[in-house]
Amino acid sequence: MTEKISSIKIAGLGGMGVLTSTQILAEVFFRQGFDVKKAEIHGMSQRGGSICSDVRFGKKVFSPMIPASEVDYLVLFQDDQFPLYEADCSPQTIIIRPEVIDSAKLENKRALNIAMLGRLSRYLDIPSDVWLDVIHDALPEKLHKVNEIAFKLGLQSA
C-alpha cells in the first residue's frame, strides 16, 4: 500500500446521489484495507442546491478535508458545478464530467451517480466485483439490477 493519500471530490446538486456515491466510494476503499475519511458540504442541497463531498484514502489519513489544489479526481454529476470547484484542482486533476455517460442508455436517470462511479473506477485499481458488492449492500434489492447496469455503462464509457 502506497504512502500517498488520494483525494476525490464529488460535486452535483441535491438529490443527485452525491452522498450515496460518497458512502459507496468510502466503503469500497475501506474494504480494500485503506484508511478512509470523508466530509460533506450540504448548503442548500435540500432544495436542489450545490453539494459536494470529499473522500480521502491511503495508508493513514488524518483529515477528511482536501487541501487547496490537491484534488486528484473531480467527479461532476452536473457540469455547471465545475466553476465552484475549479480552484480545488491542479493541472494533474482528472476531471470526470457527466457527458462521458450516454444517459440515453441509463434505464433510470437517477442511476447517473452509479454510472459516474463506474467511470471513476477505471482510474482506481479495485476489482469491479468489489464495487458491485458495495453497491448491492448500500442500495435496496429492487435497485440492484438498474444500478449494476449503470455501473457497467460507466465502466465502459469512452
KACOR-V70660 format. One record per helix or strand of 3 or more residues. SS is the DSSP state (@ for helix, = for strand). FROM is the first residue (numbers start at 1). TO is the last residue. If there is no record, write none. Layout:
BEGIN
ss-><SS SS>
from-><FROM FROM>
to-><TO TO>
END
This chain:
BEGIN
ss-><= @ = @ = = @ = @ @ @ @ @>
from-><6 18 35 45 50 71 79 89 98 103 109 128 141>
to-><13 31 41 47 58 76 88 96 100 105 121 138 156>
END
